[in-house]
Every structure is written in C-alpha cells, then in structure tokens.
C-alpha cells in the first residue's frame, strides 16, 4: 500500500496527493495525518489535490473527515488545487464538503491558513489564554 508523504513547513503540514487515492491509502492518510498533527503540534494543514483527476463518494467523505479531524485536534485545514471535474463530481454526488475550506492554489491556501491562525491567536488573547 502506498503512503502519502506529510511534510512539515513551520507550524503547518503539507500533504500533496500525487496519486489517485484508493480507499486503503485514504484511510492510512487519515490516520497518519491525525498522528502527525498530534505529535508536531501543527496549527495548519494544507492538502493539495491538484493531481487528483477522479474522486468517488468515499474519497469525498474522507476529505471532509480529514478536515474535521484536523479541526478537533486544533489545526485549521485547507484543500487546494481542486480540478473543475472533481468539483463537478463532488456536487453531482451530493457532497458539499461542509466545513472544508478550499482555495484555488497553494499560495491562496497558505494565506487562508495564515489568516485563520492569526484570528485564532487574536481570540486566545482576547480570552486571556
């Protein structure tokens, strides 16, 4: 089974999916990413799916699940690089990916993570944490 590499860039983790995800690979990514967020204390996760040409309902749900897991572990997440065909397929499957932040490219995604981290930091300061 293939493993998707998870790279650390400062307080963010970068996941670049370069292969069509099979169900077992997606499940392994979910577990690996959760463990990596916990061990690194990452505050942001950027998932680049620009190489994905095909998604099914399981992979769509896994993207939403990964985003939710990151949130529960205290990290913001952004999915970037979604191709139009993938977006159309997700909508046709009825998957709106509620709560999943998206951006067109890595630069915009990193900017969203930076903004989210700053907002979270400002909230902590205003609550005396």
N, C-alpha and C positions, 0 to 999 in steps of 0.2 A: 504494500500500500504506500502511495506517495504521501509525503508530509509537506505542508505549505510552510515555507520559512516565515518567521516573525522577526523583524529587525527592530532594534530599539534606536530611536533618534531623540536623545534627551529624555523628556518625560512622556514621549509618545511612542507608540508601537506602530510599525508599518507592515501591513500584510498585503503582498502583491500576488494575486491569484493568476498564475500563468497557464493553467491547465483547466480543461473542463472538469468541474467538480463531480466526482462520483459520491454517492451517499456516504460511504465509509470515510472518505477523505474529508468531507464536510463535517462529519461528527468528530473526527480527530482534530480538525482545526478548532472547533468549538471548545473542546477540552484543553488543547494546547494554549489557546489564547486566554482562557479563563485562568489557567495556572500561571501564565506569563504576566498577566495584569497583576495578579496577587503577589507574585514574587518580586516584581520590579517596582510596584507602586505607581505604575503608569497612570497618567491622568487623561490620556487621549489615545484613540485607536483609529487609524486610517486604513480602510480596506479598499484596495484598488482592484476593481473587477473589469478593467478595460479590455482584458484579453478574453473574458467570458463571452462566447457567442451564443450559447444555449443555456437556458435555465428551465427547470421544471418547478412544480409547486413545492417539492421538498427543499430544493436549494433556496427558493424564495423565502420559505419559512425559516430556514437556517440562518439566512442573513438577518432577518428580524430577530431571531433568537440570540444570535451573537451580539447584536446591538443591545438587546435587553440585558444580557448577562454582563456586558461591559458596564452598563449603567448601574446595575446593582452592586458591582464591585468598585464603583466610584470613578469610572472613566467615561469620558464622552467619546462618541464614535461617529464617524462619517464614512459613508460609502461613496467612492468616486469612480468616474470613468464608465458609467453605465451606458452601453450602446443603445441606440433607439430600438432595435429589435428586441433587446432584453426588456426594456421598459414596456414595450407593447405587449410582450408575452406575459409579464407580471400582471399588467392590468387585465388582460384577457382571462387570466387565471383567477382574477378576483383578489389578488394580493396587493393591498395598498401600502404595505410596509409601514404601518403606523408607528411613529416614534423614531423612525430611521432617518437621520439627516443624510442628505445627499448633496454632492457637488459635481460639477462637470469634469474637473481635473484635480490633480494632486495639489497644485498651488491654492486653488479655492478651498479645497478640503482642509489644508493645513491652516488657512486663515480662519475657517469656521472653528477648528479646534482651539486655536489661539484665543478667539473671542469667547468661546464657551468656558475656557479655563480662567480667563480674566473675570468674566461675570461670576463664576463660582467663587473665585478668590475674593471679589468685592462683597459677595453675600456673606462669606465667612467673617470678613472684617466687620461688617455691619451688625452681625450677631454676636460679636465678641469672642469668636473662636480663634 
